[in-house]
Amino acid sequence: MSKILMINGSPNELGCTDTALQEIAGELQKQADSEILWLGKKPMQDCIACFKCQ
């Protein structure tokens, strides 16, 4: 079974984006596992091509 990661990039943890992702997760539950990751208000840096992800 596949797993799907949904990323909530909104600074509001329980806002409209979360509501939409919860709806999608409910539909996906029939076919795949899913997880919602809230990035919160943490600062995100751009890719600097360090290749640590590989």
C-alpha positions, 0 to 999 in steps of 0.5 A: 500500500502506498503512503501519501504525504500532504504538506500544509505550508500555511502559518495557521495550523487549523485554517482553511488549508488544513480543512481542505487537506483533511477532506482529501485525506478522508477520500485517500483513506479508501486507497492509501495511507496519508499523513499531513505535515504542518510546517508551522511558522518555522523559517524555510531556507531555499535549496542550496544544492548541498545534495544532502537529500540524496 
